[in-house]
Amino acid sequence: MRDVAIKPYNKKFDYSYSFGVYPTIELLTHQPKEAIKVLIHSRGKQNDGVRKIQDICHKLGIKVETADGLINKITSSENTYAIGIFNKYKTEIAKGLNHIVLVNPEDSGNLGTVIRTCLGFGVNNIAIIKPGVDCFDPKTVRASMGSIFQANVEYFDDFDKYKETHKNNCYLFMVHGDSELNRTDFEKPWALVFGSESAGLNADFRKYGKTVYLKQSNYIDSLNLSMAVGIALYKTFA
């Protein structure tokens, strides 16, 4: 089994970290072949989750180390009792199923929350149009609570590349869209398309399908990306 240098995360690494007990359990449960080893903190040895991690690692032959100093080195959180170290891996979104498409997402925490929300509403295929944040950034992994290990996340160079491969019916979410969410019928397989946190989708995206908007007050200019995705998914799920 390979070993890696334990140091603060860099997106150029071919490995990453799952910070926290629950995300690490999710890693070991759903992507055990990608797990390199697990670090545990001495403060967490009596934690039930840490004990579960140790049991899983023992059964799977995955190395476990007590390494307070290394954990403190790569995370600032005082309650991080476990860190999984894993190989980055590639997944592909499935053809013929519903997708969430994120165009140039900028925030790791938002991406993680979106991934977890998608899984909560039965969608595990997420396309990211470049440039976009690193789906394996530890901040993303933690915000997803490890649900990323059950998701298919695929990057595309641009939206046209996505459309060349997938023929889903596209619904473009814009502040000034033409169809209000509750009055929109979604034809499967659909792709719910959202722009970046700072810019949203530009007008050029109107050519790709029906534009949809979420009703909101005038107190803000737009909803948070992860909130908007959750509302849209609830409508399609319900």
Secondary structure, DSSP 8 states (H G I E B T S, - for coil): -------S--TTSSEEEEESHHHHHHHHHH-GGGEEEEEE-GGGTT-HHHHHHHHHHHHHT-EEEE-HHHHHHH---TT--EEEEEE-------TTS-EEEEES---HHHHHHHHHHHHHTT--EEEEESS---TTSHHHHHHTTTGGGG-EEEEESSHHHHHHH---EEEEE-TT-SEEGGG----SSEEEEE-BTTTB--GGGGGGSEEEE----SSSSS--HHHHHHHHHHHHH-
